[in-house]
Amino acid sequence: MPLFYRAFAILTIGCLAAGIPFSDIAADENPVVKQVTVFREAGRFAGWPANHGMWVWGNELLVGFSRGFHQDLGEEFHNIHREKPEEFLLARSVDGGESWTAEFPLEKGDLIPRGEFLHGTELPGVPLPPLMDCPGGINFQHPDFALTLRMDNKDGGQSRFSYSYDRGHNWEGPFKLPNMGTPGISARTDYIVDGKHHATFLLTAAKSDGLEGRVFCARTSDGCKTFEFLSYVGDEIKGYEIMPSTVRLSATELLTTTRVREPDSGPSWIDAYASDDNGKSWKHVSRPVPDTGEGNPPSMIRLQDGRVCLTYGFRAPPYKMCAKLSSDGGKTWSEEIVLRTGGGGRDMGYPRTLQCANGKVVTTYYFWDKQSGPERYIAATIWDPAKIPAADGSK
């Protein structure tokens, strides 16, 4: 079963105090192993892995992203052509992220983009498949399982999901995601497998004013035939709190991180919330990243050694990709670990991160730099968390 989705046993973890600055780590202990290009094409825009999903089976990885056409719209905008088609692609690695091959699910009629959330246009001449009611019975514990959730509108509306039993080569769906009593859901992929037909989902609903967004927790116990709304995570705010990324700490404990911005607040940030009753209620436990510049979503996983790993993009100079680690379930966090720097502008980030069976962590994101050209492309940083010391200097 993919490492990203397995329910973790309770682990006894030492408390991380202040962390050790990344600059103090010896050169031979640099955790960054390799910088890799996942997908790049002249004249095309590739972006937003966070909007799609990423899955791992041993050392095999699969990540989703959007491909459109490049258009120079200036520093303040995503440089994707608004009047040309946008489609969903996948990229696969079978060697722990060292090399990647692009895949085109549209050729099989799978994962067809739709709705107002597209930055480009829908694909001309491609009929949109009807959204179906899921009959249930999805086996989340299938060894080659993957599930992706997508939305039609960032402010809520109709969301959908598809699943695969063959590592994303073929997909079943799309199925309707019920709104569960909310004003509408803008779903991205964030779920935890709890059993054969049991899974916990963290999703973003529209607020009472109909705008994005407010995070909530839901659960299915019948393989996605029905869903139960469990609780909101945090209070409704004037701005938005969106794009959760969640890990299970024990049979009853969950930890989620969220992307937050308030009007006129300056920088955006990432908050962390914990639940000790399996998602029925939540409390704010920390602010692991008080400044992400303009804003970028978190991607969080549980490492093989029990630590929690958080990755994110910093959307302000020097436009970098970063990570932080926690050894106490998200209460405190290490100093920032810089995975990559030197981006060309704010149109970057949106990471997805997973750990391979070989222990290396692979963080995918979209990036660009002025030296190599204007096109946004999908990149990956392969890094080794075992080289990041704990606060007491141990590993």
Wavefront OBJ file of the C-alpha trace (Angstrom):
o trace
v 0.000 0.000 0.000
v 1.409 3.488 -0.800
v 3.385 4.974 2.054
v 1.502 8.247 1.709
v -1.776 6.658 2.662
v -1.008 4.053 5.289
v -2.231 4.640 8.811
v 0.770 4.965 11.080
v 1.181 3.211 14.408
v 1.676 5.279 17.528
v 5.301 6.289 17.819
v 7.173 7.678 20.784
v 8.932 10.760 19.487
v 11.408 13.045 21.223
v 10.607 16.722 21.365
v 12.322 19.045 18.881
v 13.283 22.296 20.567
v 14.742 25.063 18.431
v 16.273 23.117 15.544
v 19.680 23.644 13.962
v 20.084 26.289 11.239
v 20.512 24.703 7.821
v 23.596 26.891 7.247
v 25.333 25.131 10.147
v 25.116 21.694 8.522
v 28.457 20.505 7.150
v 28.825 20.394 3.360
v 29.091 16.600 3.311
v 25.821 16.458 5.223
v 23.912 18.587 2.708
v 20.546 16.841 2.463
v 19.870 17.933 -1.128
v 20.810 14.962 -3.274
v 19.726 16.071 -6.735
v 17.689 18.639 -8.676
v 15.630 17.023 -11.458
v 13.433 18.245 -14.302
v 10.180 16.281 -14.299
v 8.477 17.877 -17.323
v 9.494 20.809 -19.488
v 8.342 21.761 -22.975
v 9.199 24.823 -25.067
v 6.294 27.209 -25.409
v 4.210 25.413 -22.805
v 3.194 26.135 -19.227
v 3.348 23.318 -16.662
v 2.238 23.877 -13.095
v 0.442 23.218 -9.815
v 1.172 19.664 -8.633
v -0.581 20.638 -5.374
v -3.870 20.886 -7.264
v -3.693 17.299 -8.466
v -1.924 14.743 -6.287
v 1.133 12.534 -5.924
v 1.366 8.828 -5.096
v 4.166 6.380 -4.254
v 4.580 2.606 -4.418
v 8.014 1.673 -3.117
v 10.340 3.699 -5.352
v 7.724 4.317 -8.071
v 6.213 7.808 -8.082
v 3.349 9.416 -9.973
v 2.456 13.121 -9.914
v -0.311 15.091 -11.616
v -0.079 18.621 -13.038
v -1.624 21.037 -15.526
v -0.222 21.781 -18.978
v -1.214 24.812 -21.006
v 0.469 27.287 -23.339
v 2.955 29.885 -22.143
v 1.942 33.529 -22.381
v 3.810 36.453 -20.838
v 1.220 38.129 -18.615
v 3.713 39.887 -16.366
v 4.964 39.269 -12.854
v 1.563 39.424 -11.164
v -0.094 36.578 -13.030
v 0.240 32.902 -13.883
v 1.860 32.928 -17.310
v -0.573 30.496 -18.901
v -2.523 31.468 -22.027
v -6.113 32.142 -21.009
v -7.596 31.467 -24.457
v -5.842 28.192 -25.237
v -6.576 24.731 -23.839
v -5.374 23.457 -20.488
v -5.119 19.708 -19.864
v -4.107 17.392 -17.040
v -0.975 15.300 -17.378
v 0.828 12.758 -15.220
v 4.549 12.106 -14.825
v 5.915 8.786 -13.610
v 9.268 7.781 -12.145
v 10.246 4.173 -11.456
v 13.663 5.002 -9.991
v 12.888 7.134 -6.968
v 12.526 10.413 -8.856
v 15.784 10.267 -10.821
v 14.030 10.197 -14.216
v 10.459 10.834 -15.354
v 8.148 9.999 -18.248
v 5.071 12.044 -19.157
v 1.694 10.313 -19.492
v -1.472 11.635 -21.130
v -4.637 10.323 -19.437
v -6.794 12.267 -21.890
v -5.858 9.714 -24.557
v -7.871 7.155 -22.558
v -10.666 9.568 -21.728
v -9.447 9.949 -18.127
v -8.949 13.033 -15.930
v -10.502 15.491 -18.371
v -10.352 19.086 -17.069
v -13.564 21.034 -16.656
v -15.104 24.014 -14.905
v -14.420 27.640 -14.041
v -11.248 26.837 -12.125
v -9.292 26.248 -15.327
v -6.759 28.986 -16.046
v -6.890 28.057 -19.727
v -9.903 26.780 -21.637
v -11.580 23.406 -21.789
v -10.317 21.104 -24.516
v -12.136 21.773 -27.810
v -13.984 18.812 -29.255
v -13.488 16.686 -26.154
v -16.828 15.694 -24.616
v -16.983 15.976 -20.854
v -17.958 12.675 -19.260
v -21.000 12.884 -16.979
v -20.368 12.910 -13.251
v -21.605 9.650 -11.777
v -22.821 8.654 -8.340
v -20.182 6.409 -6.814
v -21.585 2.932 -6.056
v -19.148 2.582 -3.177
v -17.016 -0.383 -2.279
v -13.727 1.277 -3.258
v -10.868 -0.731 -1.793
v -8.471 1.882 -0.409
v -6.036 -0.846 0.632
v -5.485 -2.212 -2.855
v -1.687 -2.353 -3.293
v -1.781 -0.261 -6.486
v -4.426 2.230 -5.344
v -4.541 5.964 -6.119
v -7.325 8.535 -5.787
v -7.483 12.119 -7.012
v -9.988 14.857 -6.168
v -10.607 17.946 -8.299
v -12.854 20.978 -8.252
v -14.796 23.072 -10.727
v -14.578 26.357 -8.833
v -12.187 27.722 -6.198
v -15.128 29.302 -4.348
v -17.051 26.067 -4.027
v -19.408 24.230 -6.326
v -19.313 20.670 -7.604
v -16.179 18.645 -6.936
v -15.374 15.186 -8.257
v -13.014 12.261 -7.745
v -11.522 9.367 -9.693
v -9.583 6.310 -8.548
v -7.180 3.750 -9.960
v -6.238 0.169 -9.082
v -3.233 0.044 -11.445
v -0.988 2.877 -10.225
v -2.707 5.553 -12.287
v -2.500 3.915 -15.703
v -6.314 3.793 -15.885
v -8.910 5.659 -13.813
v -12.507 5.000 -12.794
v -14.827 7.998 -12.631
v -15.385 10.880 -12.470
v -17.726 10.563 -9.486
v -19.663 13.328 -7.773
v -18.375 14.457 -4.403
v -21.407 15.462 -2.303
v -21.356 18.921 -0.751
v -22.130 17.477 2.687
v -24.228 20.444 3.768
v -21.604 23.048 2.841
v -22.117 25.939 0.367
v -19.878 24.033 -2.070
v -16.536 22.252 -2.074
v -13.278 23.086 -3.856
v -11.559 19.723 -3.488
v -7.906 18.890 -3.861
v -6.317 15.546 -3.015
v -5.828 15.068 0.741
v -6.965 11.771 2.247
v -5.807 9.118 4.697
v -6.630 5.443 4.368
v -8.077 4.050 7.602
v -9.247 0.643 6.376
v -10.406 -1.300 3.329
v -13.461 0.936 2.810
v -12.671 3.623 5.403
v -10.873 6.898 4.666
v -10.602 10.389 6.139
v -10.679 13.433 3.861
v -9.617 17.026 4.521
v -11.343 19.380 2.081
v -12.035 23.076 1.518
v -15.592 24.400 1.498
v -16.868 27.804 0.524
v -17.499 30.165 3.449
v -20.915 31.507 4.356
v -20.379 34.359 1.851
v -19.835 31.836 -0.929
v -16.132 32.620 -1.344
v -13.070 30.441 -0.606
v -12.542 28.986 1.830
v -12.816 27.002 5.045
v -11.226 23.636 5.775
v -13.282 20.727 7.067
v -12.905 17.032 7.833
v -15.089 14.257 6.386
v -15.084 10.474 6.379
v -16.407 7.557 4.360
v -16.961 4.061 5.748
v -18.418 2.427 2.631
v -15.797 3.113 -0.043
v -17.119 6.530 -1.134
v -20.785 5.681 -1.579
v -21.566 8.099 1.242
v -19.587 10.738 3.138
v -20.027 12.063 6.675
v -19.204 15.671 7.543
v -17.256 15.551 10.821
v -16.077 19.058 11.696
v -14.695 22.365 10.526
v -11.009 22.990 11.168
v -10.695 26.416 12.767
v -13.096 29.342 12.613
v -14.321 31.115 9.503
v -12.065 34.094 8.751
v -12.395 37.206 6.573
v -9.746 35.984 4.161
v -9.262 32.340 3.265
v -7.936 29.157 4.812
v -7.511 26.492 2.133
v -5.518 23.563 0.704
v -5.064 21.285 3.746
v -2.362 18.627 3.941
v -2.815 15.991 6.621
v -1.032 13.105 8.357
v -2.159 10.557 10.901
v -0.135 10.506 14.127
v -1.966 7.643 15.839
v -5.257 5.776 15.795
v -7.002 8.863 17.196
v -4.632 11.750 16.377
v -4.524 13.765 13.154
v -2.385 16.741 12.170
v -3.270 19.078 9.298
v -1.642 22.196 7.872
v -3.421 24.943 5.936
v -2.633 27.871 3.642
v -3.944 31.104 5.191
v -4.313 34.717 4.120
v -6.244 37.639 5.563
v -7.090 40.909 3.756
v -4.294 43.468 4.105
v -2.329 41.068 6.307
v 0.877 41.279 4.286
v 2.480 37.837 3.996
v 0.469 34.659 3.882
v 1.315 31.837 6.275
v 0.833 28.167 7.131
v -1.024 27.068 10.275
v -1.134 23.653 11.944
v -4.121 22.071 13.716
v -4.376 18.834 15.667
v -7.256 16.516 16.470
v -7.077 13.977 19.310
v -10.543 12.527 18.646
v -10.039 11.311 15.081
v -11.301 14.433 13.362
v -14.348 15.309 15.445
v -12.709 18.499 16.763
v -9.521 20.480 16.165
v -7.246 22.910 17.978
v -4.581 25.249 16.657
v -1.154 23.969 17.707
v 1.436 26.061 15.854
v 2.273 28.375 12.965
v 5.111 26.430 11.327
v 5.632 29.001 8.557
v 4.695 32.575 9.505
v 5.645 33.953 6.089
v 5.232 32.300 2.682
v 5.333 35.572 0.779
v 2.287 35.898 -1.426
v 1.251 32.422 -0.329
v 1.826 28.765 -1.143
v 0.153 25.569 0.045
v 1.758 23.064 2.407
v 2.569 19.462 1.577
v 3.038 17.305 4.660
v 4.034 13.661 5.170
v 5.065 11.357 8.001
v 8.647 10.188 7.536
v 9.810 6.627 8.100
v 11.631 7.759 11.270
v 8.391 9.191 12.726
v 9.101 12.876 12.157
v 6.619 15.093 10.335
v 7.927 16.745 7.178
v 6.398 19.952 5.787
v 7.358 21.415 2.390
v 6.239 24.690 0.827
v 7.157 27.424 -1.628
v 8.220 30.924 -0.611
v 6.603 33.320 -3.099
v 8.825 36.351 -2.602
v 12.504 36.989 -3.366
v 14.577 34.818 -3.515
v 11.661 32.560 -4.586
v 12.646 29.292 -2.965
v 11.382 25.833 -2.060
v 11.716 24.928 1.606
v 11.062 22.270 4.232
v 10.663 22.037 7.994
v 10.627 19.007 10.290
v 8.829 18.311 13.549
v 9.578 15.589 16.084
v 6.678 16.367 18.419
v 3.634 16.039 16.202
v 3.650 19.592 14.847
v 3.967 21.525 18.109
v 7.436 22.827 17.256
v 9.395 22.895 14.017
v 12.991 22.958 12.848
v 14.701 25.879 11.207
v 13.944 26.296 7.512
v 15.664 23.856 5.157
v 16.229 25.419 1.744
v 15.691 22.825 -0.975
v 16.075 25.173 -3.934
v 16.392 28.897 -4.505
v 16.711 31.354 -7.385
v 13.248 31.223 -8.924
v 12.416 33.818 -11.551
v 9.304 35.197 -9.842
v 6.176 34.479 -7.831
v 4.712 32.016 -10.345
v 6.191 28.903 -8.675
v 5.785 26.352 -5.909
v 2.612 24.344 -5.174
v 4.543 21.276 -3.973
v 3.743 17.625 -3.488
v 6.135 15.558 -1.388
v 6.514 11.830 -0.719
v 9.147 9.484 0.711
v 10.349 6.500 -1.294
v 11.155 3.085 0.097
v 14.868 3.956 -0.207
v 14.382 6.700 2.411
v 14.874 9.628 0.046
v 12.201 12.328 -0.061
v 11.034 13.633 -3.437
v 9.471 17.102 -3.529
v 7.814 18.076 -6.822
v 6.704 21.637 -7.699
v 6.567 24.047 -10.599
v 9.430 26.452 -11.173
v 11.167 28.806 -13.572
v 14.264 30.950 -13.711
v 15.201 33.842 -15.964
v 18.471 32.262 -17.095
v 16.998 29.145 -18.694
v 13.820 30.662 -20.091
v 10.363 31.900 -19.187
v 8.397 28.655 -19.400
v 7.136 27.224 -16.136
v 8.113 23.588 -15.717
v 7.699 20.745 -13.234
v 10.810 20.141 -11.147
v 11.768 17.830 -8.306
v 14.255 17.992 -5.481
v 15.469 14.652 -4.143
v 16.724 15.015 -0.589
v 17.709 12.941 2.419
v 15.988 13.751 5.738
v 18.386 11.400 7.533
v 21.034 14.095 7.062
v 18.967 16.662 8.975
v 20.001 16.462 12.666
v 17.535 16.765 15.502
v 17.836 19.590 18.011
v 20.214 17.580 20.190
v 22.487 16.872 17.225
v 21.391 13.252 16.814
v 19.789 11.806 13.681
l 1 2 3 4 5 6 7 8 9 10 11 12 13 14 15 16 17 18 19 20 21 22 23 24 25 26 27 28 29 30 31 32 33 34 35 36 37 38 39 40 41 42 43 44 45 46 47 48 49 50 51 52 53 54 55 56 57 58 59 60 61 62 63 64 65 66 67 68 69 70 71 72 73 74 75 76 77 78 79 80 81 82 83 84 85 86 87 88 89 90 91 92 93 94 95 96 97 98 99 100 101 102 103 104 105 106 107 108 109 110 111 112 113 114 115 116 117 118 119 120 121 122 123 124 125 126 127 128 129 130 131 132 133 134 135 136 137 138 139 140 141 142 143 144 145 146 147 148 149 150 151 152 153 154 155 156 157 158 159 160 161 162 163 164 165 166 167 168 169 170 171 172 173 174 175 176 177 178 179 180 181 182 183 184 185 186 187 188 189 190 191 192 193 194 195 196 197 198 199 200 201 202 203 204 205 206 207 208 209 210 211 212 213 214 215 216 217 218 219 220 221 222 223 224 225 226 227 228 229 230 231 232 233 234 235 236 237 238 239 240 241 242 243 244 245 246 247 248 249 250 251 252 253 254 255 256 257 258 259 260 261 262 263 264 265 266 267 268 269 270 271 272 273 274 275 276 277 278 279 280 281 282 283 284 285 286 287 288 289 290 291 292 293 294 295 296 297 298 299 300 301 302 303 304 305 306 307 308 309 310 311 312 313 314 315 316 317 318 319 320 321 322 323 324 325 326 327 328 329 330 331 332 333 334 335 336 337 338 339 340 341 342 343 344 345 346 347 348 349 350 351 352 353 354 355 356 357 358 359 360 361 362 363 364 365 366 367 368 369 370 371 372 373 374 375 376 377 378 379 380 381 382 383 384 385 386 387 388 389 390 391 392 393 394 395
